[in-house]
Amino acid sequence: MLTETGLAALVASAVAANITVATAESLTGGMVAATLIQVPGASGMFQGGVIAYQNELKERLLGVSPALLESRGAVDPEVAAAMALGACSAAGSRVGISTTGVAGPEPHQGKDVGHVYIGVALDGETQSYEYHFGGDREMIRVQATQEAISLLEQVIKAAGEQKL
């Protein structure tokens, strides 16, 4: 995971590049947002977050298509991408990061424990990433948070370099 210094650098880079960030979390239940806002000055880049554990909230607050959730389930790359885009829309941010997956202890909707998708949106473009984490429920959630922060760092760096 990023160190406190690394997190501070991430926040400073986002602020310097005028990049705003929002989160949409299911699996991590707010851990990504909590990690970001522990940094002094995070208010210069972090707009807010939505914890949408239930599909109804993914639909209502993040604009995820009910048909998509019905056909694919919540643990899906398209759902992760839609959640990230929904975070941007809900918060008026340039970057959205989302987490969805199965923390356990039991598989869910045909997906194994540790199966996670993280979605990233930047200026309306989305990408999702698939992971298979090991360990118990807490370890899976922590690993997903670490990866989400790592992806966010990469997006902020790339966007800052492009002077978007």
Salt bridges, closest charged atoms under 4 A:
GLU56 OE2 - ARG60 NH2 2.90
ASP76 OD1 - ARG72 NH2 2.89
GLU78 OE2 - ARG72 NH1 2.60
ASP123 OD2 - ARG94 NH2 2.84
GLU130 OE2 - HIS115 NE2 2.85
GLU130 OE2 - HIS132 NE2 3.12
GLU138 OE1 - ARG141 NH1 3.26
GLU161 OE2 - LYS157 NZ 3.97
